[in-house]
Amino acid sequence: MSTSSHRTLRLLRLLVPVILIAACDKKDATTPGSSVVAAPASILPPFPQEIASVKAELTLPGVWRYAYRMVDRPDTMYGAHRAIEFLY
């Protein structure tokens, strides 16, 4: 091979990654589902949850309202008396 073909190959090896990176890095590219907007957590009001066994009330974030539930049960592990589990 001649020196000009070596230079051409070297130049191609340098330019191909640069061209590929430049083609992929577009700021105005839209992503699928970008038009879907979720409600911010601040819109959903917090809600009180009563724990009858310990006669207490706990205020949980509004986004937890329908996703989580509390399970109150006796627990003697590590010297505890009650356990309150948050289940999703």
N, CA, C and O atoms as a MOPAC input file, in Angstrom:
PM7 MOZYME 1SCF
protein

 N      0.83300 1    -1.17800 1     0.00000 1
 C      0.00000 1     0.00000 1     0.00000 1
 C      0.87800 1     1.24300 1     0.00000 1
 O      1.96100 1     1.27000 1     0.58600 1
 N      0.39200 1     2.23800 1    -0.65500 1
 C      1.14900 1     3.47700 1    -0.72700 1
 C      0.90400 1     4.32100 1     0.51400 1
 O     -0.00500 1     4.04600 1     1.29700 1
 N      1.70500 1     5.33000 1     0.67800 1
 C      1.58300 1     6.19600 1     1.84900 1
 C      0.29800 1     7.02000 1     1.80900 1
 O     -0.24800 1     7.37100 1     2.85500 1
 N     -0.18200 1     7.32700 1     0.61400 1
 C     -1.43800 1     8.09600 1     0.53000 1
 C     -2.62700 1     7.26500 1     0.99400 1
 O     -3.55100 1     7.81000 1     1.59800 1
 N     -2.62900 1     5.96400 1     0.72800 1
 C     -3.72800 1     5.11500 1     1.19300 1
 C     -3.65500 1     4.93000 1     2.71300 1
 O     -4.69200 1     4.81600 1     3.36600 1
 N     -2.45500 1     4.90000 1     3.27800 1
 C     -2.31400 1     4.82600 1     4.73200 1
 C     -2.85100 1     6.09200 1     5.39600 1
 O     -3.50900 1     6.03300 1     6.43400 1
 N     -2.56400 1     7.21300 1     4.79100 1
 C     -3.07200 1     8.48000 1     5.32300 1
 C     -4.60000 1     8.53000 1     5.24300 1
 O     -5.26900 1     9.01200 1     6.15700 1
 N     -5.12800 1     8.02800 1     4.14300 1
 C     -6.58800 1     8.00800 1     3.97800 1
 C     -7.23700 1     7.11300 1     5.03000 1
 O     -8.26000 1     7.47600 1     5.61100 1
 N     -6.65300 1     5.95900 1     5.27100 1
 C     -7.19200 1     5.05400 1     6.29200 1
 C     -7.09700 1     5.67100 1     7.68400 1
 O     -8.03100 1     5.55600 1     8.47700 1
 N     -5.99600 1     6.31400 1     7.98100 1
 C     -5.84000 1     6.97400 1     9.26800 1
 C     -6.87000 1     8.08300 1     9.45800 1
 O     -7.45400 1     8.23800 1    10.53000 1
 N     -7.07300 1     8.84300 1     8.39600 1
 C     -8.04200 1     9.92600 1     8.44600 1
 C     -9.45800 1     9.38200 1     8.65000 1
 O    -10.24200 1     9.95100 1     9.40900 1
 N     -9.77800 1     8.29000 1     7.97700 1
 C    -11.09900 1     7.67600 1     8.15100 1
 C    -11.28300 1     7.15100 1     9.57000 1
 O    -12.36300 1     7.28300 1    10.14600 1
 N    -10.23900 1     6.56100 1    10.13300 1
 C    -10.32100 1     6.05400 1    11.50700 1
 C    -10.57200 1     7.18100 1    12.51100 1
 O    -11.23000 1     6.97700 1    13.53100 1
 N    -10.05700 1     8.34000 1    12.22100 1
 C    -10.28100 1     9.47600 1    13.10600 1
 C    -11.64200 1    10.12800 1    12.88700 1
 O    -12.29000 1    10.54100 1    13.84800 1
 N    -12.07600 1    10.22300 1    11.65000 1
 C    -13.30400 1    10.94900 1    11.33800 1
 C    -14.58400 1    10.16000 1    11.60300 1
 O    -15.59700 1    10.75200 1    11.97400 1
 N    -14.56400 1     8.85700 1    11.42400 1
 C    -15.78800 1     8.06600 1    11.59500 1
 C    -16.34900 1     8.18000 1    13.01200 1
 O    -17.54400 1     8.44300 1    13.14700 1
 N    -15.57000 1     8.00200 1    14.07000 1
 C    -16.15500 1     8.16900 1    15.41700 1
 C    -16.65700 1     9.58700 1    15.67600 1
 O    -17.68200 1     9.77500 1    16.33100 1
 N    -15.94300 1    10.57500 1    15.16700 1
 C    -16.36500 1    11.96000 1    15.37200 1
 C    -17.70000 1    12.22400 1    14.67700 1
 O    -18.57600 1    12.87800 1    15.24300 1
 N    -17.85500 1    11.72500 1    13.47000 1
 C    -19.10500 1    11.91500 1    12.72600 1
 C    -20.24500 1    11.18500 1    13.41300 1
 O    -21.35000 1    11.71800 1    13.50700 1
 N    -19.99500 1     9.97100 1    13.89800 1
 C    -21.05000 1     9.22100 1    14.58900 1
 C    -21.49000 1     9.91300 1    15.87800 1
 O    -22.68400 1     9.97900 1    16.16900 1
 N    -20.55300 1    10.41900 1    16.63600 1
 C    -20.89100 1    11.11800 1    17.87800 1
 C    -21.64800 1    12.39700 1    17.58100 1
 O    -22.61300 1    12.72600 1    18.27100 1
 N    -21.21600 1    13.12000 1    16.56000 1
 C    -21.89800 1    14.36400 1    16.19900 1
 C    -23.31200 1    14.10200 1    15.71100 1
 O    -24.20700 1    14.90500 1    15.97200 1
 N    -23.53400 1    13.00700 1    15.01300 1
 C    -24.86800 1    12.68900 1    14.50300 1
 C    -25.80700 1    12.26600 1    15.62400 1
 O    -27.01100 1    12.50300 1    15.53400 1
 N    -25.28900 1    11.64900 1    16.66900 1
 C    -26.13700 1    11.16700 1    17.76300 1
 C    -26.43100 1    12.23900 1    18.80000 1
 O    -27.39200 1    12.09500 1    19.55600 1
 N    -25.66300 1    13.28200 1    18.86500 1
 C    -25.80400 1    14.28500 1    19.91000 1
 C    -26.64800 1    15.46400 1    19.42400 1
 O    -26.13200 1    16.56200 1    19.21500 1
 N    -27.93500 1    15.22900 1    19.25000 1
 C    -28.83300 1    16.29500 1    18.81500 1
 C    -29.69700 1    16.71200 1    19.99300 1
 O    -30.32800 1    15.87300 1    20.63500 1
 N    -29.72600 1    17.99600 1    20.27500 1
 C    -30.47800 1    18.51500 1    21.41400 1
 C    -31.98200 1    18.52600 1    21.15100 1
 O    -32.76900 1    18.40700 1    22.09000 1
 N    -32.39100 1    18.66400 1    19.90200 1
 C    -33.81000 1    18.79200 1    19.59700 1
 C    -34.47300 1    17.45000 1    19.30600 1
 O    -35.62800 1    17.42300 1    18.88300 1
 N    -33.78800 1    16.35700 1    19.51700 1
 C    -34.38400 1    15.05100 1    19.26600 1
 C    -35.47400 1    14.77800 1    20.29900 1
 O    -35.27800 1    15.00500 1    21.49300 1
 N    -36.59800 1    14.30100 1    19.84200 1
 C    -37.69500 1    14.00100 1    20.76400 1
 C    -37.59900 1    12.55700 1    21.20400 1
 O    -37.24200 1    11.67800 1    20.42000 1
 N    -37.91500 1    12.32400 1    22.44000 1
 C    -37.91500 1    10.97900 1    22.98600 1
 C    -39.33700 1    10.46600 1    23.00500 1
 O    -40.26800 1    11.26200 1    23.13200 1
 N    -39.54100 1     9.16900 1    22.88400 1
 C    -40.89600 1     8.63800 1    22.93300 1
 C    -41.54100 1     8.92800 1    24.28500 1
 O    -40.92100 1     8.74400 1    25.33300 1
 N    -42.76000 1     9.37000 1    24.24900 1
 C    -43.48600 1     9.65500 1    25.48200 1
 C    -43.12300 1    10.96400 1    26.12400 1
 O    -43.46100 1    11.18800 1    27.28700 1
 N    -42.44400 1    11.84300 1    25.40900 1
 C    -42.05000 1    13.11200 1    26.01800 1
 C    -43.23700 1    14.05400 1    26.17900 1
 O    -43.13200 1    15.04900 1    26.89600 1
 N    -44.35800 1    13.76600 1    25.53200 1
 C    -45.52700 1    14.62400 1    25.67000 1
 C    -46.35000 1    14.27300 1    26.91000 1
 O    -47.25800 1    15.01800 1    27.27900 1
 N    -46.04400 1    13.15500 1    27.54900 1
 C    -46.76200 1    12.73600 1    28.75000 1
 C    -46.18300 1    13.47700 1    29.94600 1
 O    -44.97300 1    13.45200 1    30.17200 1
 N    -47.04000 1    14.13100 1    30.70400 1
 C    -46.59200 1    14.89200 1    31.86200 1
 C    -47.28400 1    14.33000 1    33.10100 1
 O    -48.51100 1    14.24700 1    33.14800 1
 N    -46.50200 1    13.94900 1    34.09000 1
 C    -47.05000 1    13.42100 1    35.33900 1
 C    -47.34800 1    14.57300 1    36.28900 1
 O    -46.70200 1    15.62000 1    36.23900 1
 N    -48.32300 1    14.36900 1    37.14300 1
 C    -48.67200 1    15.38500 1    38.13000 1
 C    -47.57200 1    15.45500 1    39.18000 1
 O    -47.15600 1    14.42000 1    39.69900 1
 N    -47.09300 1    16.64800 1    39.50300 1
 C    -46.07900 1    16.76000 1    40.54000 1
 C    -46.63900 1    16.36200 1    41.90600 1
 O    -47.84100 1    16.47000 1    42.15000 1
 N    -45.77500 1    15.91100 1    42.76800 1
 C    -46.20400 1    15.43600 1    44.08500 1
 C    -46.80500 1    16.55300 1    44.92400 1
 O    -47.61500 1    16.28500 1    45.81000 1
 N    -46.42900 1    17.79100 1    44.66600 1
 C    -46.95100 1    18.88900 1    45.47500 1
 C    -48.43500 1    19.13200 1    45.23000 1
 O    -49.09800 1    19.74800 1    46.06400 1
 N    -48.97100 1    18.66100 1    44.10300 1
 C    -50.39400 1    18.84600 1    43.80700 1
 C    -51.25000 1    17.92400 1    44.66900 1
 O    -52.33800 1    18.31000 1    45.09500 1
 N    -50.77400 1    16.72400 1    44.92500 1
 C    -51.53900 1    15.76400 1    45.70300 1
 C    -51.37700 1    16.07800 1    47.19000 1
 O    -50.25900 1    16.07900 1    47.70600 1
 N    -52.47900 1    16.34200 1    47.87500 1
 C    -52.35900 1    16.72500 1    49.28900 1
 C    -51.97400 1    15.53700 1    50.16000 1
 O    -52.36000 1    14.40500 1    49.86900 1
 N    -51.21800 1    15.78300 1    51.22500 1
 C    -50.88400 1    14.69500 1    52.15200 1
 C    -52.14300 1    14.20900 1    52.86100 1
 O    -53.10900 1    14.95700 1    53.01000 1
 N    -52.12600 1    12.97500 1    53.28800 1
 C    -53.30400 1    12.43000 1    53.95500 1
 C    -52.91900 1    11.79400 1    55.28200 1
 O    -51.86100 1    11.17500 1    55.40200 1
 N    -53.78800 1    11.95200 1    56.27900 1
 C    -53.49300 1    11.35500 1    57.59400 1
 C    -53.86900 1     9.87500 1    57.60500 1
 O    -54.86800 1     9.46800 1    57.01100 1
 N    -53.07200 1     9.09900 1    58.27500 1
 C    -53.32400 1     7.66600 1    58.44200 1
 C    -53.29700 1     7.37500 1    59.93400 1
 O    -52.31000 1     7.66900 1    60.60900 1
 N    -54.36500 1     6.80500 1    60.44800 1
 C    -54.46800 1     6.53700 1    61.87900 1
 C    -53.94800 1     5.14400 1    62.19500 1
 O    -54.25100 1     4.17400 1    61.49900 1
 N    -53.15500 1     5.06500 1    63.26500 1
 C    -52.65500 1     3.78100 1    63.75500 1
 C    -53.35700 1     3.54600 1    65.09200 1
 O    -52.97100 1     4.11800 1    66.11100 1
 N    -54.37500 1     2.71300 1    65.08000 1
 C    -55.24600 1     2.53400 1    66.24400 1
 C    -54.53200 1     1.87400 1    67.42200 1
 O    -54.80500 1     2.22300 1    68.57000 1
 N    -53.63000 1     0.93600 1    67.17000 1
 C    -53.00700 1     0.19100 1    68.26400 1
 C    -52.10900 1     1.06500 1    69.13500 1
 O    -51.98000 1     0.80300 1    70.33100 1
 N    -51.49900 1     2.07400 1    68.57800 1
 C    -50.64000 1     2.95600 1    69.36200 1
 C    -51.26900 1     4.32400 1    69.56700 1
 O    -50.63000 1     5.22300 1    70.11400 1
 N    -52.50600 1     4.49200 1    69.13700 1
 C    -53.26000 1     5.74100 1    69.27800 1
 C    -52.45700 1     6.91900 1    68.73300 1
 O    -52.21400 1     7.90600 1    69.42800 1
 N    -52.05200 1     6.78600 1    67.46900 1
 C    -51.24900 1     7.83200 1    66.82800 1
 C    -51.77100 1     8.07300 1    65.41700 1
 O    -52.49000 1     7.25400 1    64.84400 1
 N    -51.38900 1     9.20600 1    64.88800 1
 C    -51.74700 1     9.53900 1    63.52300 1
 C    -50.47700 1     9.88800 1    62.76100 1
 O    -49.60400 1    10.58600 1    63.27700 1
 N    -50.38500 1     9.41200 1    61.56600 1
 C    -49.21200 1     9.60600 1    60.73100 1
 C    -49.65600 1    10.27800 1    59.43800 1
 O    -50.63000 1     9.84700 1    58.82100 1
 N    -48.96300 1    11.31700 1    59.02600 1
 C    -49.30000 1    11.99500 1    57.77800 1
 C    -48.35800 1    11.50000 1    56.69100 1
 O    -47.13900 1    11.63300 1    56.79900 1
 N    -48.93600 1    10.93000 1    55.64900 1
 C    -48.16300 1    10.36100 1    54.54300 1
 C    -48.24500 1    11.26400 1    53.31500 1
 O    -49.20100 1    12.02700 1    53.18000 1
 N    -47.27000 1    11.19300 1    52.42600 1
 C    -47.31300 1    11.99600 1    51.19600 1
 C    -48.50600 1    11.59100 1    50.32900 1
 O    -48.95000 1    10.44300 1    50.35900 1
 N    -49.00900 1    12.53900 1    49.56700 1
 C    -50.17800 1    12.29200 1    48.72500 1
 C    -49.96700 1    11.23800 1    47.65700 1
 O    -50.91800 1    10.55300 1    47.28200 1
 N    -48.74600 1    11.08500 1    47.15200 1
 C    -48.49900 1    10.09200 1    46.11000 1
 C    -48.54600 1     8.66800 1    46.65200 1
 O    -48.58700 1     7.71800 1    45.87000 1
 N    -48.54100 1     8.50300 1    47.94900 1
 C    -48.62100 1     7.18000 1    48.55100 1
 C    -50.05500 1     6.71500 1    48.73200 1
 O    -50.27300 1     5.54900 1    49.06200 1
 N    -51.02900 1     7.56800 1    48.53100 1
 C    -52.40800 1     7.30700 1    48.92700 1
 C    -52.95100 1     5.97400 1    48.42100 1
 O    -53.52200 1     5.22100 1    49.21100 1
 N    -52.80000 1     5.66100 1    47.17400 1
 C    -53.38900 1     4.43500 1    46.63200 1
 C    -52.35200 1     3.36000 1    46.32500 1
 O    -52.71800 1     2.26000 1    45.90900 1
 N    -51.09200 1     3.64600 1    46.51800 1
 C    -50.05300 1     2.67300 1    46.18700 1
 C    -49.59900 1     1.87200 1    47.40900 1
 O    -49.26900 1     0.69200 1    47.29100 1
 N    -49.58100 1     2.50300 1    48.56900 1
 C    -49.07600 1     1.84500 1    49.77000 1
 C    -50.20800 1     1.54900 1    50.73600 1
 O    -51.23500 1     2.22800 1    50.74300 1
 N    -50.00400 1     0.52400 1    51.55000 1
 C    -50.91600 1     0.27900 1    52.66100 1
 C    -50.08200 1    -0.06800 1    53.88900 1
 O    -48.98200 1    -0.61200 1    53.78600 1
 N    -50.63100 1     0.25700 1    55.03700 1
 C    -49.92600 1    -0.00300 1    56.29400 1
 C    -50.47400 1    -1.25600 1    56.94400 1
 O    -51.68400 1    -1.47900 1    56.96800 1
 N    -49.57600 1    -2.07000 1    57.47100 1
 C    -49.95900 1    -3.27200 1    58.20300 1
 C    -49.39300 1    -3.12400 1    59.60900 1
 O    -48.18100 1    -3.01400 1    59.79400 1
 N    -50.27400 1    -3.12200 1    60.58400 1
 C    -49.90400 1    -2.98000 1    61.98800 1
 C    -49.95700 1    -4.37300 1    62.62100 1
 O    -50.99800 1    -5.02900 1    62.59300 1
 N    -48.84500 1    -4.81900 1    63.18700 1
 C    -48.82100 1    -6.16000 1    63.77400 1
 C    -47.90500 1    -6.17600 1    64.99700 1
 O    -47.00900 1    -5.34000 1    65.11100 1
 N    -48.12800 1    -7.12500 1    65.91200 1
 C    -47.23300 1    -7.24500 1    67.05900 1
 C    -45.87000 1    -7.77100 1    66.60500 1
 O    -45.77400 1    -8.57800 1    65.68000 1
 N    -44.83000 1    -7.29800 1    67.27500 1
 C    -43.47600 1    -7.70600 1    66.91500 1
 C    -42.62100 1    -7.69900 1    68.17900 1
 O    -42.60800 1    -6.71600 1    68.92000 1
 N    -41.91800 1    -8.78000 1    68.42100 1
 C    -41.06100 1    -8.85500 1    69.60900 1
 C    -39.58100 1    -8.92300 1    69.23400 1
 O    -38.73400 1    -9.11900 1    70.10500 1
 N    -39.26700 1    -8.76600 1    67.98100 1
 C    -37.87800 1    -8.82300 1    67.54200 1
 C    -37.11800 1    -7.59200 1    68.03200 1
 O    -37.61300 1    -6.47200 1    67.91000 1
 N    -35.94900 1    -7.78500 1    68.57200 1
 C    -35.07300 1    -6.72400 1    69.07400 1
 C    -35.74900 1    -5.87000 1    70.14500 1
 O    -35.46600 1    -4.67700 1    70.24800 1
 N    -36.62600 1    -6.45400 1    70.93000 1
 C    -37.25400 1    -5.74900 1    72.03600 1
 C    -38.38500 1    -4.81100 1    71.63600 1
 O    -38.81900 1    -3.99400 1    72.44800 1
 N    -38.86000 1    -4.91000 1    70.42400 1
 C    -39.95000 1    -4.03600 1    69.96900 1
 C    -41.29300 1    -4.59100 1    70.44100 1
 O    -41.40500 1    -5.75600 1    70.82200 1
 N    -42.30400 1    -3.73000 1    70.40500 1
 C    -43.65400 1    -4.15500 1    70.79200 1
 C    -44.58700 1    -4.20200 1    69.58600 1
 O    -45.45900 1    -5.06800 1    69.51100 1
 N    -44.41300 1    -3.28600 1    68.65100 1
 C    -45.27800 1    -3.21200 1    67.47000 1
 C    -44.39900 1    -3.03300 1    66.24400 1
 O    -43.28200 1    -2.52100 1    66.32500 1
 N    -44.92400 1    -3.46300 1    65.11600 1
 C    -44.26200 1    -3.22700 1    63.81900 1
 C    -45.29900 1    -2.68300 1    62.86000 1
 O    -46.39700 1    -3.22600 1    62.73700 1
 N    -44.94800 1    -1.62900 1    62.19700 1
 C    -45.83200 1    -1.04800 1    61.19400 1
 C    -45.10700 1    -1.13900 1    59.86500 1
 O    -44.09000 1    -0.47900 1    59.65100 1
 N    -45.64000 1    -1.96100 1    58.97500 1
 C    -45.01300 1    -2.19300 1    57.67700 1
 C    -45.71800 1    -1.38000 1    56.61200 1
 O    -46.93900 1    -1.22700 1    56.63800 1
 N    -44.95100 1    -0.86800 1    55.68600 1
 C    -45.50100 1    -0.17400 1    54.52700 1
 C    -45.34900 1    -1.11500 1    53.33500 1
 O    -44.23500 1    -1.41300 1    52.90500 1
 N    -46.45100 1    -1.56600 1    52.82200 1
 C    -46.43200 1    -2.50600 1    51.69700 1
 C    -46.86200 1    -1.80600 1    50.42400 1
 O    -47.79700 1    -1.00600 1    50.42700 1
 N    -46.18800 1    -2.10600 1    49.36000 1
 C    -46.51900 1    -1.50300 1    48.07700 1
 C    -47.41000 1    -2.42900 1    47.29500 1
 O    -47.80700 1    -2.10500 1    46.17600 1

